[in-house]
Amino acid sequence: MTQAEALQEYLLRLADSDMILGQRLCELCGKAPALEEEMALMNVALDLVGQARNWYEYAAELINDGRDADKLCFRRDAHDYRNLLLTEQPNEDYAVTMGRQFFFDVYHYFTLKSLTESSDERIAGIAAKSLKEVTYHLRRSSEWVKRLGDGTEESHRRMQDAVDILWRFTGELITPDDTDRLMAEAGIGPDPDQLAKDWRGMVNEVLTQATLTPGAEDAWMYMGGKHGEHTEHLGFILAEMQFLQRAYPDATTW
């Protein structure tokens, strides 16, 4: 794989993960446990969709095969998507929703923080803008994990269950592959070892404050999302998300 090909792949990973998690959160419109939470969730979802568009637009320019950001988002099949498996997991109860958000937010925060110093000026600019939003996302999700974990007996049980359910998908966040290593060597992406260290450090700190027990570092992990190997959930997400573009390709408003 050339550096140019790796960069395209890396941008799609960033875009797809943001887009799929944003779509998951949008499913909670009208279903959140409180009005304030619904507004907060939709704001986070809109932030992620906006960030995804920035990554898609840059990827489209580099791929340069006639597809724009919309086509990259709405015209690719599940096996072409490169999102992290964590982002496609169902919402379930609110503990799972916030646990998934927290694990992703920690990864997202440290990734973007590193990308602000990327040798690629376009990536550095997008990351700097996105980091302001993700800093809020992380503060909010970590507060919810602590609130539920160190709350009532019921909320603690549910939050611990959420950690146990989601832990098997977290390894992919911090396990580098050839693309990640190429990006790091080129000074474009974050150092994989530092990213893993930062992620584990913050996750363990927050879970300790929440009186929760993290999974084992050497636990078996689901992998493959970054290479187009997904759970059954992604197909259902795309079927809903891509319906209009698939049913009426290239449709325009009158």
Order of alpha helices (4+ residues) and beta strands (2+ residues): alpha-alpha-alpha-alpha-alpha-alpha-alpha-alpha-alpha-alpha-alpha
